[in-house]
């Protein structure tokens, strides 16, 4: 397995959640501290932290932030064992506030509802919150026991994300040869996860293993996650990258310069239909037309087996200003805007789905992540 360093995309320390603010990249690489629930929810909505696995981690740590905010005074409630390099060690309860179990339950339930309403498509958000809910609704019979269970579960979600990233990128690396070029859409590197990545992580694993791999990155309108974030991650790791406008993807695939398409996923239905950043469907159609393998790389936590097909996946509709302007500069005077955040790629267009469990090929019959 070829390894590489993880980005500290989402971490918790000293009573606050710390994120790399992705809206500032590539101009500034800045870690910001989120010390209240409103800041956590705003960061998820505004895509300061984004990517299905990353917002799952953020949801879990966001509940710890809510507890810290509700019972402020006397120092941090939690002492985190996660350092800025992304290493995960056991955390602990530093201080038990004067609060009853019903008080804690009420704070957590309200925070979970608020965080859960921020983005509807990425299943990891609800999945992480349900895991945390299972802990606070368990048979912990004291506030200290409850808090200890919460911080342990949040750290476990991060640790599992990093481990799943290592496993799925190792599986995907085997599909790439020395000298290959790949096309990506949106950002699927460490910034989209706890720090290792999904589809772009496959490229980084191949690069770490000595393979020469070139990335063609769709800029990914309207928020340019490919042009801003994928290009930044590639440059940081010394991987050659070429940015293209989304409309150039078809001609690039027709040219046969690309060996494979690698994309992530925000939700995968039981039959393998896949919701990903808007524009992915078009890339999949063109890849099929020109005979280029189309791979989806995502952790099993992204699979929602309660949905038989992608037709049931809720699609987030985002604000018009994202389309009408770039970097705060108005570029259109349109009266109305169609701005879905995601589209759904049918399973028949997917060559394989790569999870930490291995490489899955059609027919897809997925069970939910435990």
PyMOL commands that set and color helices and strands:
alter all, ss='L'
color gray80, all
select helices_A, chain A and resi 37-45+52-70+101-116+123-136+143-173+190-192+199-208+225-237+246-254+280-289+300-302+310-312+321-324+347-349
alter helices_A, ss='H'
color red, helices_A
select strands_A, chain A and resi 10-13+16-20+31-34+78-79+92-93+181-184+214-218+241-244+260-263+267-269+274-277+293-297+303-304+325-326+329-330+342-345+352-355+358-360
alter strands_A, ss='S'
color yellow, strands_A
deselect
rebuild
show_as cartoon
